[in-house]
Amino acid sequence: MDEFKCISGQQALALIEEGAAIVDIRDSDSFTQNHITNAVQLNNENLQDFIRDSDMDKPLIVCCYHGFSSQNAAAQLAHVGFDAVYSLNGGFEAWQAEHPDKCSR
């Protein structure tokens, strides 16, 4: 099943509290400046290692800048076998505005 779901920040927070993994596909500088707490930066260099080392049964939330690029990445991750993939609506910008206490530098 090559499908993913778009979810709100509140839905994402509930999944994170239940143990969902978070990947951030923004560039390294943006990720270093600030990101969702416990997020892993995902890029072309570490993608294969991430896929190999991940629990594909665990929910996976994909975050980008504004919620658009993450949809393509979420579709690709669903295609390679992740069972429950979610794209964060509004991306990191919306998350940071809604949940500033759930961000790390």
C-alpha positions in Angstrom: 0.0 0.0 0.0 1.6 3.2 -1.2 -0.5 5.5 0.8 0.0 8.1 3.5 -2.2 10.4 5.4 -1.9 14.2 6.0 -2.4 15.0 9.7 -2.6 18.1 11.8 -0.1 19.0 14.5 -2.5 17.8 17.2 -2.9 14.4 15.5 0.9 14.3 15.1 1.4 15.1 18.8 -0.9 12.2 19.8 1.1 9.8 17.6 4.4 11.1 18.9 3.2 10.5 22.4 2.4 6.9 21.4 5.9 6.4 20.1 5.7 7.4 16.4 9.0 8.2 14.7 9.6 11.6 13.1 11.8 12.4 10.1 12.6 15.9 9.0 13.5 16.4 5.3 14.5 20.0 5.6 18.1 21.1 4.9 20.8 20.5 7.5 21.1 24.2 8.5 17.3 24.5 9.1 17.3 21.2 11.0 20.3 22.3 13.1 18.7 25.6 14.0 15.4 24.0 15.2 13.4 20.8 14.8 10.7 18.7 16.4 12.1 17.0 19.5 13.5 13.5 18.7 13.2 14.0 14.9 15.8 12.5 12.7 17.0 14.4 9.7 16.4 12.4 6.6 18.3 13.1 3.3 19.6 11.3 0.3 22.8 10.4 2.1 21.2 8.5 5.0 17.9 7.3 3.4 19.0 3.8 2.7 20.4 3.3 6.2 17.3 4.8 7.7 15.1 2.4 5.7 17.3 -0.6 6.6 17.4 0.2 10.4 13.8 1.3 10.9 10.9 -0.6 12.4 8.5 -0.4 9.4 5.5 -1.3 11.6 6.0 1.9 13.8 4.0 5.0 12.7 6.3 7.5 10.8 5.6 11.2 10.6 7.4 13.2 7.8 8.0 16.9 8.3 9.3 19.5 5.9 9.1 23.3 5.8 5.4 23.9 5.0 3.8 20.5 4.5 4.2 20.1 0.7 7.5 18.3 0.1 6.8 15.9 2.9 3.9 14.5 0.9 6.2 13.2 -1.8 8.6 11.8 0.8 5.8 10.2 2.7 4.5 8.5 -0.5 8.0 7.2 -1.2 8.4 5.8 2.4 5.0 4.1 2.2 6.1 2.6 -1.2 9.2 1.0 0.3 7.2 -0.7 3.0 6.4 1.6 6.0 2.9 0.6 7.2 1.7 3.9 8.6 3.2 7.1 7.1 1.9 10.6 7.8 2.7 14.0 6.3 2.6 16.9 8.8 0.2 19.6 7.6 1.8 23.0 7.6 5.2 21.4 8.1 7.7 22.6 10.7 6.5 26.2 10.5 3.1 25.3 11.7 4.4 22.8 14.3 6.8 25.4 15.8 3.9 28.0 16.0 1.6 25.4 17.6 4.0 23.4 19.8 7.1 25.6 20.6 7.7 23.5 23.7 8.1 20.4 21.5 11.1 21.7 19.5 14.8 21.3 20.0 17.9 23.2 18.9 
